[in-house]
Amino acid sequence: MLNMQPLISIIVPIRNEAAYISRCLNSLAAQDYPQDRLEVLIVDGRSDDGTQSIVAAFAAQRDWIRLLDNPEQTAPYAMNYGLDAARGEIIVRVDGHCELAPDYLRTAVRLLAETGAACVGGPLISLGDSDRAQAIALAMSSPFGVGNAKFRYADQAGWVDTLAFGAYQRNVFETVGRFNPELTRNQDDEFNWRLRAAGLRIWLSPELKSVYYTRGSYRQLWRQYYQYGFWKIRVIREHPGSVQARHLIPAGFVLALGLSLLGLGNRRTRALPLAVLGPYALGAMSFGLRRCRRQSKYLPAVLAAFPVLHLGYGFGFLAGLAQLLRARRP
């Protein structure tokens, strides 16, 4: 039976988060969970923007915050270093771009006990610091933008395949293993797949509230989703059963669009791009209007963010697939 005030270890993998880490740490300091039952492990990938100084200043006043070094500088290594140092019965992953609601930890402990889940988490509340970033946040909170990734927009509790900022029972890592250090991106998705393959379950609840600050430009968003697509191929290679429609559709869209554009020089196939882009534009407009119903000024930027999400992921997925096929050549 789960102790109702277990020791919780929060692992925060970061690199160059000077703009956001104070908000994250303040949200952890504001938790209504006993601080003597809490430890925060900031695993820094050798930041060069002043992040370490900010964390060190917080840690100097709070003995439950520790700053750890991550020479490899990637998230899976950071998580594994954090797991090596963690003493808690519950392990919570938090990103530097994230803030937790004050009751997040207390609610997570209760839900773990009530559901018997191996991991619990909540849907992300995506926000932006500028108009462009807020439009990106709206696009990332739409089913049209992210498919059936329920942790980005769900408003009902239920069992899910993955989520962000999960609270895990410590024994999960003894059963499933650690995070795959070869996956610069998507390491949490891959871990959660292994968790479910082991017969364990993940519970998503809107009671668990967290804020995620999105990228502030289309260039940054493209890079983020290109990497998601690129590294998803590695996950599928290891676990073919993990593939879902939302992983394949962006690449299919890129291929369909590219092939249709090749037909522009032929009178018979000149209309093919419209056959691809027309339904896409209608879908984007429909979901965009719904998402921006109370924030109409963001609609043009949201409509621009949708193809950045989809094309970025699709091109990344195809690039990852091409690299995999080249590596398999004799």
C-alpha positions as CSV (number, residue, x, y, z in Angstrom):
1,M,0.0,0.0,0.0
2,L,1.3,3.4,-1.0
3,N,2.4,5.7,1.9
4,M,0.1,8.8,1.6
5,Q,3.2,11.0,2.2
6,P,5.9,9.2,0.4
7,L,9.2,10.8,-0.4
8,I,9.0,12.3,-3.9
9,S,12.0,12.8,-6.1
10,I,11.4,15.4,-8.9
11,I,13.9,15.1,-11.8
12,V,14.3,18.2,-14.0
13,P,16.5,17.6,-17.1
14,I,17.6,21.0,-18.4
15,R,20.1,22.8,-20.6
16,N,20.0,26.6,-21.2
17,E,16.7,27.3,-19.5
18,A,17.6,30.7,-17.9
19,A,14.4,32.2,-19.2
20,Y,12.1,29.7,-17.6
21,I,13.8,27.8,-14.8
22,S,12.9,30.3,-12.1
23,R,9.2,29.9,-12.8
24,C,9.6,26.1,-12.7
25,L,11.5,26.2,-9.4
26,N,9.0,28.7,-7.9
27,S,6.1,26.3,-8.8
28,L,7.9,23.5,-7.0
29,A,8.6,25.6,-4.0
30,A,4.8,26.5,-3.9
31,Q,3.7,22.8,-3.7
32,D,1.4,22.1,-0.8
33,Y,3.3,18.9,-0.2
34,P,5.6,18.6,2.9
35,Q,9.0,19.9,1.9
36,D,10.7,17.3,4.2
37,R,9.1,14.7,1.9
38,L,10.4,16.2,-1.3
39,E,13.7,16.4,-3.2
40,V,14.3,18.2,-6.5
41,L,17.2,17.1,-8.7
42,I,18.1,19.6,-11.3
43,V,20.2,17.7,-13.9
44,D,21.9,20.3,-16.0
45,G,23.6,19.6,-19.3
46,R,26.4,22.2,-18.8
47,S,24.3,25.3,-19.6
48,D,26.2,28.3,-20.8
49,D,23.4,30.9,-20.4
50,G,23.4,31.4,-16.6
51,T,21.0,28.6,-15.8
52,Q,23.3,27.0,-13.3
53,S,23.7,30.3,-11.3
54,I,20.0,30.6,-11.0
55,V,19.6,27.1,-9.8
56,A,22.5,27.4,-7.4
57,A,20.9,30.5,-5.8
58,F,17.7,28.6,-5.3
59,A,19.5,25.6,-3.9
60,A,21.5,27.7,-1.4
61,Q,18.2,28.6,0.3
62,R,16.5,25.2,0.0
63,D,18.3,22.1,1.1
64,W,15.8,19.9,-0.9
65,I,17.1,21.2,-4.2
66,R,20.3,19.6,-5.7
67,L,22.1,20.5,-8.9
68,L,23.6,17.6,-10.8
69,D,25.9,17.5,-13.8
70,N,25.0,15.9,-17.1
71,P,28.1,15.8,-19.3
72,E,26.2,14.1,-22.1
73,Q,23.8,17.0,-22.3
74,T,20.7,15.1,-23.4
75,A,17.4,14.4,-21.6
76,P,17.6,10.6,-21.3
77,Y,21.1,10.8,-19.7
78,A,19.8,13.5,-17.4
79,M,16.8,11.3,-16.3
80,N,19.1,8.3,-15.7
81,Y,21.6,10.4,-13.7
82,G,18.6,11.7,-11.7
83,L,17.3,8.2,-11.1
84,D,20.8,7.2,-9.8
85,A,20.7,10.0,-7.2
86,A,16.9,9.8,-6.4
87,R,15.8,8.5,-3.0
88,G,12.1,8.8,-3.5
89,E,9.3,6.2,-3.6
90,I,7.7,8.3,-6.4
91,I,9.7,9.8,-9.3
92,V,8.2,12.8,-11.1
93,R,9.7,14.2,-14.4
94,V,9.4,17.9,-14.9
95,D,10.8,20.0,-17.7
96,G,12.4,23.4,-17.3
97,H,9.6,24.9,-19.5
98,C,7.0,23.7,-17.1
99,E,5.1,24.9,-14.0
100,L,3.1,22.6,-11.7
101,A,-0.1,23.6,-10.0
102,P,0.3,23.9,-6.2
103,D,-1.6,20.6,-5.5
104,Y,0.1,18.6,-8.3
105,L,2.2,16.3,-6.1
106,R,-0.4,15.8,-3.4
107,T,-3.0,14.9,-6.1
108,A,-0.5,12.6,-7.9
109,V,0.0,10.6,-4.7
110,R,-3.7,10.2,-4.2
111,L,-4.4,9.2,-7.8
112,L,-1.6,6.6,-7.7
113,A,-3.2,5.1,-4.7
114,E,-6.8,5.3,-6.0
115,T,-6.1,4.0,-9.5
116,G,-3.3,1.5,-8.9
117,A,-1.6,3.0,-12.0
118,A,2.2,2.8,-12.5
119,C,2.2,6.4,-13.7
120,V,-0.2,9.3,-13.5
121,G,-0.2,12.7,-15.1
122,G,-2.5,15.4,-16.5
123,P,-3.2,17.2,-19.8
124,L,-0.8,20.1,-20.6
125,I,-2.0,23.7,-20.5
126,S,0.1,25.2,-23.3
127,L,0.8,28.9,-23.0
128,G,3.0,31.4,-24.8
129,D,4.9,34.5,-23.7
130,S,4.1,36.4,-26.9
131,D,1.3,36.5,-29.4
132,R,3.2,34.2,-31.7
133,A,4.0,31.8,-28.9
134,Q,0.4,31.8,-27.8
135,A,-0.8,31.0,-31.3
136,I,1.6,28.1,-31.3
137,A,0.2,27.0,-27.9
138,L,-3.3,27.0,-29.3
139,A,-2.2,24.9,-32.3
140,M,-0.5,22.4,-30.0
141,S,-3.7,22.1,-28.0
142,S,-5.8,21.1,-30.9
143,P,-6.6,17.6,-32.1
144,F,-5.9,18.8,-35.7
145,G,-2.4,19.9,-34.6
146,V,-1.3,16.9,-32.6
147,G,-3.7,14.1,-33.5
148,N,-4.9,11.8,-30.6
149,A,-2.1,12.8,-28.2
150,K,-4.7,13.2,-25.4
151,F,-2.3,14.6,-22.9
152,R,-2.2,17.8,-24.9
153,Y,-5.9,18.5,-24.8
154,A,-8.1,15.9,-23.0
155,D,-10.7,17.1,-20.5
156,Q,-11.7,13.7,-19.2
157,A,-9.8,11.2,-17.1
158,G,-8.8,7.8,-18.5
159,W,-6.1,5.3,-19.4
160,V,-3.7,6.5,-22.1
161,D,-0.6,5.3,-24.0
162,T,1.7,8.2,-22.9
163,L,1.7,11.6,-21.2
164,A,4.1,14.3,-20.1
165,F,5.5,15.1,-16.7
166,G,4.4,11.8,-15.2
167,A,4.6,10.7,-11.6
168,Y,5.9,7.1,-11.5
169,Q,6.0,4.5,-8.8
170,R,9.7,3.9,-8.1
171,N,9.4,0.1,-8.7
172,V,8.4,0.8,-12.3
173,F,12.1,1.5,-13.1
174,E,13.1,-1.8,-11.5
175,T,10.5,-3.6,-13.8
176,V,10.9,-1.7,-17.0
177,G,14.5,-0.4,-16.8
178,R,15.8,3.1,-17.5
179,F,15.4,5.7,-20.2
180,N,17.0,4.8,-23.6
181,P,20.2,7.0,-23.8
182,E,20.2,6.7,-27.6
183,L,17.0,8.6,-28.0
184,T,17.7,12.4,-27.9
185,R,13.9,12.9,-28.4
186,N,10.9,10.7,-27.7
187,Q,12.6,8.9,-24.8
188,D,9.6,9.3,-22.6
189,D,7.3,7.8,-25.3
190,E,9.6,4.8,-25.7
191,F,9.8,4.3,-21.9
192,N,6.0,4.5,-21.6
193,W,5.6,1.9,-24.4
194,R,7.9,-0.5,-22.4
195,L,5.9,0.3,-19.3
196,R,2.6,-0.7,-21.0
197,A,4.2,-3.7,-22.7
198,A,5.1,-4.9,-19.2
199,G,1.4,-4.9,-18.3
200,L,1.5,-1.6,-16.3
201,R,-0.9,1.3,-17.0
202,I,-0.9,5.1,-17.2
203,W,-3.7,7.3,-15.9
204,L,-4.4,10.8,-17.3
205,S,-6.5,13.1,-15.1
206,P,-7.5,16.7,-15.5
207,E,-7.0,17.1,-11.8
208,L,-3.3,17.2,-12.4
209,K,-2.6,20.6,-13.9
210,S,0.6,21.9,-15.4
211,V,1.6,24.7,-17.7
212,Y,4.0,24.2,-20.5
213,Y,5.5,27.2,-22.3
214,T,5.7,26.7,-26.0
215,R,8.4,27.6,-28.5
216,G,8.2,31.3,-29.4
217,S,8.8,31.1,-33.2
218,Y,7.9,29.0,-36.1
219,R,11.6,28.2,-36.7
220,Q,11.9,26.8,-33.2
221,L,8.6,24.9,-33.6
222,W,9.8,23.4,-36.9
223,R,13.0,22.2,-35.3
224,Q,11.2,20.7,-32.3
225,Y,8.8,18.7,-34.4
226,Y,11.4,17.8,-37.0
227,Q,13.3,16.2,-34.2
228,Y,10.2,14.5,-32.8
229,G,9.6,12.9,-36.3
230,F,13.2,12.0,-36.8
231,W,13.6,10.2,-33.5
232,K,10.2,8.5,-33.7
233,I,11.6,6.2,-36.3
234,R,14.1,4.9,-33.8
235,V,11.3,4.2,-31.4
236,I,9.3,2.4,-34.1
237,R,12.4,0.4,-35.1
238,E,12.7,-0.9,-31.5
239,H,9.0,-1.3,-30.9
240,P,7.1,-1.7,-34.2
241,G,3.8,-2.2,-32.3
242,S,4.1,1.3,-30.9
243,V,3.3,3.0,-34.2
244,Q,0.0,4.9,-34.4
245,A,-1.8,6.8,-37.2
246,R,-0.7,10.1,-35.7
247,H,2.9,9.1,-36.3
248,L,2.4,8.3,-40.0
249,I,-0.1,10.9,-41.2
250,P,2.3,13.9,-41.3
251,A,4.8,11.9,-43.4
252,G,2.0,10.7,-45.7
253,F,0.9,14.4,-46.1
254,V,4.5,15.4,-47.1
255,L,4.7,12.6,-49.6
256,A,1.2,13.3,-51.1
257,L,2.0,17.0,-51.3
258,G,5.4,16.4,-52.9
259,L,4.0,14.0,-55.5
260,S,1.1,16.3,-56.3
261,L,3.5,19.2,-56.9
262,L,5.4,17.0,-59.5
263,G,2.2,17.0,-61.5
264,L,2.1,20.8,-62.0
265,G,3.8,20.5,-65.4
266,N,1.1,18.2,-66.7
267,R,-2.3,19.5,-67.7
268,R,-4.0,16.4,-66.5
269,T,-2.5,16.4,-63.1
270,R,-2.2,20.1,-62.5
271,A,-5.1,20.1,-60.1
272,L,-3.6,17.5,-57.8
273,P,-2.1,19.9,-55.3
274,L,-5.6,21.4,-54.8
275,A,-6.9,17.9,-54.1
276,V,-4.3,17.6,-51.3
277,L,-4.3,21.1,-49.9
278,G,-8.0,21.7,-50.2
279,P,-9.2,19.2,-47.6
280,Y,-6.2,20.2,-45.4
281,A,-7.1,23.8,-45.5
282,L,-10.8,23.1,-44.7
283,G,-9.7,21.0,-41.7
284,A,-7.3,23.6,-40.5
285,M,-9.8,26.4,-40.8
286,S,-12.5,24.3,-39.0
287,F,-10.3,23.4,-36.1
288,G,-8.7,26.8,-36.1
289,L,-12.0,28.6,-35.8
290,R,-13.0,26.3,-33.0
291,R,-9.8,26.7,-31.1
292,C,-9.8,30.5,-31.5
293,R,-13.4,31.0,-30.8
294,R,-12.7,33.4,-27.9
295,Q,-9.3,34.5,-29.1
296,S,-9.9,35.4,-32.8
297,K,-6.8,37.6,-33.2
298,Y,-4.7,34.4,-33.1
299,L,-6.4,32.7,-35.9
300,P,-4.0,33.6,-38.8
301,A,-1.0,32.6,-36.7
302,V,-2.7,29.3,-35.6
303,L,-3.4,28.5,-39.3
304,A,0.3,29.1,-40.0
305,A,1.4,26.9,-37.1
306,F,-0.6,23.8,-38.2
307,P,1.5,23.2,-41.3
308,V,4.7,23.9,-39.4
309,L,3.8,21.2,-37.0
310,H,2.8,18.7,-39.6
311,L,5.5,19.4,-42.3
312,G,8.2,19.6,-39.6
313,Y,7.2,16.2,-38.1
314,G,6.7,14.7,-41.6
315,F,10.0,15.7,-43.0
316,G,11.8,14.6,-39.8
317,F,10.0,11.2,-39.9
318,L,11.1,10.7,-43.6
319,A,14.6,11.8,-42.8
320,G,14.8,9.4,-40.0
321,L,13.5,6.6,-42.2
322,A,16.0,7.4,-44.9
323,Q,18.8,7.3,-42.5
324,L,17.6,3.9,-41.1
325,L,17.4,2.5,-44.6
326,R,20.9,3.7,-45.5
327,A,22.3,2.1,-42.4
328,R,20.7,-1.2,-43.3
329,R,22.4,-1.3,-46.7
330,P,25.2,-4.0,-46.9
